[in-house]
Amino acid sequence: MPNAVVTGASSGIGAATARALALAGFHVFCVARRTDRIEALAGEIGGTAITCDVTDEAQVAALADAVGPSLDLLLNNAGGAVGTDHVAVSSPDDWRHMYEVNVIGTLLVTRALLPALVASGAGTLINLGSTAGHITYEGGGGYTAAKHGVTAMTETLRLELNGQPVRVTEIAPGMVRTDEFSLNRFGGDQAKADAIYAGVREPLVAEDIADAIVWVATRPQHVNVDLMVLKPIAQAAAHKVHRE
Ligand code: 8X3
């Protein structure tokens, strides 16, 4: 049975993808900080829960030990946004947090699990980027900078791994309505979080992204999907969202 590691598996896109990968026949290591959530998920899908903060080197080393010598798929999904302040008044702590979890977390997990991906002889590395890794918008400075970092790291990895049996993909979603992404961004303010999706008939949901990830992961191994951008039909561009 192929195996997969999904970080940020406690909710949203991570949890949906863990479920979808399990349905597609993977044994899934469900990785996140919130033990109760990933244990429930792992129990549901026959996977393995591993409590881990991806920004903590010792915990990531323990994750690699638990996974073992061979890994077929790594989804670096842990990440997120904090705040919508303009650059002129941004909090450096918010920016550090976003760089730490989106970029350094992805770096640490990738470094630790790359030997196992190579050892599988047919590895797949998928980084959860964002449309924010390819455009900028007012109030998004810290998040777009971090996601541009993820895009740069993903492209660099593809170059550096050329000739090795690991393919490298970035999944770049736009507007996806999940329980926590916007809520975290707005510090728990549900009304502000809901306003992001106001009038948008059908924002993407986590299962839409999970579906795309499983498709990427189940192509023949010689097929490398470099980048997949997914937006709801109502979102023609970051600034062009149809609201009813
Ligand atoms: C989420 C997309 O538009 O909030 O990664 O930056 S956006």
Residues whose N, C-alpha, C, O or C-beta is under 5 A from the ligand:
A	BS01	8X3	S130 T131 A132 P173 G174 M175
